Amino acid sequence: MILINENYLALKGSYLFSEMAKRINAHGGDIIKLGIGDVTRPLPPAVVDAMKEAVDDMATAQGFHGYGPEQGYAWLREAIAANDYAGLGIEADEIFVSDGAKCDTGNIQELFSPMCDVAVLDPVYPVYVDTNVMAGRAGDYDESKNAYSNITYLPCSADNGFKPAVPQKNVDIIYLCYPNNPTGTVLTKEELTEWVNYAKKSGALILFDAAYEAFIREDNVPHSIYEIEGAKEVAIEFRSFSKTAGFTGTRCAFTVVPKALMGADSDGELHSLNAMWNRRHSTKFNGVPYITQKGALACYSDEGKAQIKETIGFYLDNAKIIREGLKSIGIDCWGGVNSPYVWLKTPGGMPSWDFFDKLLDAGVAGTPGAGFGSAGEGYFRLTAFNTKENTLKAMEKVSSLKL
Ligand code: PLP
């Protein structure tokens, strides 16, 4: 009999979205869904046109594209460098195009020793923890704490403004996600500088997930960690076209691994993480389809940029409706300014699954904070990914709740 990777046995059940679906189905009726973080608006017309042209290319002998470069076509990597990293000194060969920030944030840990200590924010996007469990880095799961013994959790609550201090002890790998899923909060330049300085001092690596970068509207919020001096020596950044341009079903993202970034082997010899990720990417990944990359490229055209700005503005208007609706009935909330997510404190400290049921009775589905980690208990996430009409209707229903 084949022996299995027993690390998989340490994974706790992926309970959150299946339990939500179960309760929504059992409830029945007309429920407005402000729960799952998937976009609802169509692809920008500039992207659709570019993809149609690319399909036509593929129908001709001259325009046909077979296997492409695993790292992404140079024209897309150059457009990313010129637009997303203008003035930051990131070069095209430091950018790796992929089929998702989920895959990249999940796969990147393969480059590091099983002995590395990992720190995550709590509440957290579950992929960071689960992929380290699969790799055997997380230790044992303690049901009573909803935590793994070898993971350092950095609790985020209203008390610290959802911005935990840097760890007291040294850790090797720190996952930061800003704008944050699930709390919708951001770091200022000064706050992110503290993390970069910590990493420089302690030798840690920051894995910076900026999947929601396109939602940033406030001035002092960095769009990239490479805006911070010295970050190229201590950070990998993940971005995605998913939430930026409606690519959740189309699949295109990218990861930046600067050439200045080094890791040590057990003899203390230094190795380039860029070269290692390049090797990993070309061994295990065969590139994003030509048609999809042409669509992604169109995001950087004038038309594409304007259409994306309009769509993100639309979601942020919904987020404002949610924030103002909650505030009008005395519910404390955060996020929704530079993010599609609004994070709220459940009234009277109600457990977040009880609040889920209460909201469901009113005809609205959201996501219980406890599903993102133990520090999410007593909180709840609503998303701006719906129509304006449904968002307004949902907030009317929430307002009618007897809290
Ligand atoms: N990172 C965060 C924080 C997310 O919330 C998500 C999706 O919800 C992803 C990454 C996944 O992005 P992608 O669709 O590019 O895989």
Residues whose N, C-alpha, C, O or C-beta is under 5 A from the ligand:
A	BS01	PLP	G37 D99 G100 A101 K102 C103 Y125 C177 N181 D209 A211 S240 S242 T248 C252 A253
